[in-house]
Amino acid sequence: MSGLIGKKIGMTSIFNSSGDIIPVTVVQAGPCLVTNIKTYEKDGYNALQLGFGDVKEKRLNKPLKGFFKKNGVEAKKVLIEFKGYDISGFKVGDVLDCSVFSEGDLIKVRSKSKGKGFQGVVKRHGFGGIGMTTHGQSDRVRAPGSIGGSSYPSRVFKGQRMAGRMGYANTTVRNLKIVKVEKENNLIFVKGAIPGANNSIVELIKN
């Protein structure tokens, strides 16, 4: 298995053996519980479902309560399936930790990017703005300008870049290097930044 669920702790810097300072993101990788195994014969595909994070049973709905009770595993807050791996050596109830990764591994990280709320076209799409404040035009500097023609096409084209909600989208960053692994605390140190806010859930997948 080459994937885990983790939680982004935050960013810091560490020194390598040569004395160089390296910016890293600290991620709590696991422990993850195998809550279900999907097989091609039964489900049409092979996958390993992992659970991460403790949750009180009273916060679960009835279908999830029945699911965890049927499989005989502890309730988990986050459930994510990992496809495309050899699942023959695993069984429901196994616990995976950060030992699946080692220093020097290249991984891809998938998470929700930071939500930035409702933003205008300058910040959201990089518009330059009208930029002219003469002749009394003082409040249109960051305006989008015309969004469509009048007589033709007499409508706004689908996909027109406009103001709207920005961020909080599924984002994947590939080829990130693991520079340090602390197995006793289930922490891995990933070189550079990864998507998402602090304490957000991330998927860690080995290349």
C-alpha positions as CSV (number, residue, x, y, z in Angstrom):
1,M,0.0,0.0,0.0
2,S,1.4,3.4,-1.0
3,G,-1.2,5.8,0.2
4,L,-2.4,7.3,3.5
5,I,-4.8,9.9,4.9
6,G,-3.2,12.6,6.9
7,K,-3.8,16.0,8.4
8,K,-1.8,19.1,7.5
9,I,-0.2,20.5,10.7
10,G,1.6,23.6,9.3
11,M,4.9,24.8,7.8
12,T,8.3,25.1,9.3
13,S,12.0,24.8,8.4
14,I,14.6,22.1,9.1
15,F,18.3,21.8,8.4
16,N,19.7,18.9,6.3
17,S,23.0,17.2,6.8
18,S,24.8,19.8,4.8
19,G,23.5,22.6,6.9
20,D,21.1,23.9,4.3
21,I,17.7,25.2,5.5
22,I,14.7,23.5,3.9
23,P,11.1,24.8,4.1
24,V,8.8,21.9,4.9
25,T,5.2,21.1,5.5
26,V,4.5,18.9,8.5
27,V,1.8,16.3,8.0
28,Q,0.4,13.8,10.5
29,A,0.2,10.7,8.3
30,G,-2.0,8.2,9.9
31,P,-2.6,6.0,11.7
32,C,-5.2,4.8,9.3
33,L,-7.6,1.9,9.8
34,V,-8.6,-0.4,7.0
35,T,-12.4,-0.2,7.2
36,N,-13.4,-2.0,4.0
37,I,-11.9,-3.8,1.1
38,K,-13.5,-3.5,-2.4
39,T,-12.9,-6.5,-4.8
40,Y,-13.4,-6.8,-8.5
41,E,-15.6,-9.8,-8.1
42,K,-18.0,-8.1,-5.7
43,D,-17.7,-4.4,-6.5
44,G,-16.3,-4.3,-10.0
45,Y,-13.0,-2.7,-8.9
46,N,-10.2,-3.3,-6.4
47,A,-9.7,-0.6,-3.7
48,L,-8.8,-0.2,-0.1
49,Q,-10.9,2.0,2.1
50,L,-9.1,3.7,4.9
51,G,-10.4,5.6,7.9
52,F,-8.7,8.4,9.7
53,G,-9.5,10.5,12.8
54,D,-11.7,9.6,15.8
55,V,-15.3,10.5,16.0
56,K,-18.0,10.1,18.6
57,E,-20.6,7.5,17.6
58,K,-23.5,10.0,18.4
59,R,-22.2,12.2,15.5
60,L,-22.7,9.4,12.9
61,N,-25.8,8.8,10.9
62,K,-27.6,5.4,10.9
63,P,-26.0,4.1,7.7
64,L,-22.5,4.8,8.9
65,K,-23.2,3.3,12.3
66,G,-24.5,0.1,10.6
67,F,-21.5,0.1,8.3
68,F,-18.9,0.2,11.1
69,K,-20.8,-2.3,13.2
70,K,-21.1,-4.7,10.3
71,N,-17.4,-4.6,9.6
72,G,-16.5,-4.7,13.3
73,V,-14.2,-1.7,13.2
74,E,-13.9,1.5,15.2
75,A,-15.8,4.5,13.8
76,K,-13.6,7.0,11.9
77,K,-14.3,10.6,10.9
78,V,-12.9,10.5,7.3
79,L,-13.2,7.6,4.8
80,I,-11.3,7.6,1.6
81,E,-10.8,4.8,-1.0
82,F,-7.4,4.1,-2.6
83,K,-7.5,2.4,-6.0
84,G,-4.9,0.7,-8.1
85,Y,-3.0,-1.1,-5.4
86,D,-2.4,-4.7,-4.5
87,I,-4.9,-5.5,-1.8
88,S,-4.1,-9.1,-1.3
89,G,-2.1,-8.7,1.8
90,F,-4.6,-6.6,3.8
91,K,-7.7,-7.4,5.8
92,V,-10.3,-5.3,7.5
93,G,-9.0,-4.0,10.9
94,D,-5.4,-3.5,9.8
95,V,-3.7,-0.3,10.9
96,L,-1.3,1.6,8.6
97,D,1.1,4.2,9.8
98,C,3.7,6.5,8.3
99,S,6.2,3.6,7.9
100,V,4.8,3.1,4.4
101,F,6.8,6.1,3.4
102,S,10.6,6.7,3.8
103,E,13.0,9.6,3.4
104,G,13.6,10.5,-0.2
105,D,10.2,9.2,-1.5
106,L,8.4,11.3,-4.1
107,I,4.7,11.6,-3.4
108,K,1.6,13.4,-4.7
109,V,-0.6,15.3,-2.3
110,R,-4.3,15.8,-2.9
111,S,-6.4,18.2,-0.8
112,K,-8.9,21.0,-0.9
113,S,-7.2,24.4,-1.5
114,K,-7.8,27.3,0.8
115,G,-11.2,28.9,0.5
116,K,-11.0,32.6,-0.3
117,G,-14.7,33.5,-0.4
118,F,-16.3,35.7,-3.0
119,Q,-13.6,37.6,-5.0
120,G,-13.6,40.0,-7.9
121,V,-12.1,39.4,-11.3
122,V,-8.8,41.0,-10.5
123,K,-8.0,38.6,-7.8
124,R,-9.9,35.6,-9.1
125,H,-8.8,35.7,-12.8
126,G,-5.9,38.2,-12.9
127,F,-7.8,41.0,-14.8
128,G,-5.8,44.2,-15.1
129,G,-8.8,46.4,-14.3
130,I,-9.9,49.4,-16.3
131,G,-7.2,51.5,-14.6
132,M,-8.6,54.9,-15.6
133,T,-9.7,57.2,-12.8
134,T,-10.1,60.4,-14.9
135,H,-13.4,62.2,-15.8
136,G,-14.9,61.3,-12.5
137,Q,-14.5,57.6,-12.9
138,S,-13.1,56.7,-9.5
139,D,-15.0,53.6,-8.5
140,R,-14.4,51.3,-11.6
141,V,-10.7,50.6,-11.3
142,R,-11.2,46.9,-10.5
143,A,-14.3,46.4,-12.5
144,P,-14.6,43.6,-15.1
145,G,-15.8,45.9,-17.9
146,S,-18.2,44.7,-20.6
147,I,-19.3,41.1,-20.3
148,G,-21.0,40.8,-23.6
149,G,-22.2,42.6,-26.8
150,S,-25.6,44.3,-27.1
151,S,-26.9,43.7,-30.6
152,Y,-24.7,40.7,-31.1
153,P,-24.5,38.1,-29.6
154,S,-27.1,39.7,-27.3
155,R,-26.2,37.3,-24.5
156,V,-23.3,36.5,-22.2
157,F,-21.2,33.5,-23.4
158,K,-21.1,30.5,-21.2
159,G,-17.9,30.3,-19.2
160,Q,-17.4,34.1,-19.1
161,R,-14.8,34.9,-16.4
162,M,-16.6,36.9,-13.7
163,A,-16.5,37.5,-10.0
164,G,-17.5,34.6,-7.7
165,R,-16.4,32.1,-5.1
166,M,-12.7,31.4,-5.2
167,G,-10.7,28.5,-3.8
168,Y,-11.8,25.4,-1.9
169,A,-11.3,23.2,-4.9
170,N,-9.7,19.7,-5.3
171,T,-6.0,20.3,-5.9
172,T,-3.2,17.8,-6.5
173,V,0.5,18.6,-6.3
174,R,2.9,16.0,-7.7
175,N,6.6,15.1,-7.2
176,L,6.9,16.4,-3.6
177,K,9.9,15.0,-1.7
178,I,9.8,13.6,1.8
179,V,12.8,14.9,3.6
180,K,12.1,13.4,7.1
181,V,9.9,10.8,8.7
182,E,9.2,10.6,12.5
183,K,7.6,7.2,13.0
184,E,7.1,7.5,16.7
185,N,4.8,10.5,16.1
186,N,3.5,9.6,12.7
187,L,4.8,12.8,11.2
188,I,6.3,13.3,7.8
189,F,8.1,16.4,6.6
190,V,7.3,17.2,2.9
191,K,9.6,19.7,1.1
192,G,7.8,22.8,0.1
193,A,4.1,23.7,0.4
194,I,1.0,21.5,0.0
195,P,-2.6,22.6,-0.8
196,G,-5.0,23.2,2.0
197,A,-5.3,25.1,5.3
198,N,-3.8,24.0,8.5
199,N,-5.7,21.0,10.1
200,S,-7.2,20.1,6.7
201,I,-7.4,16.5,5.5
202,V,-4.9,15.5,2.8
203,E,-4.3,12.3,0.7
204,L,-0.7,11.2,0.5
205,I,0.1,8.9,-2.5
206,K,3.5,7.5,-3.4
207,N,4.5,8.1,-7.0
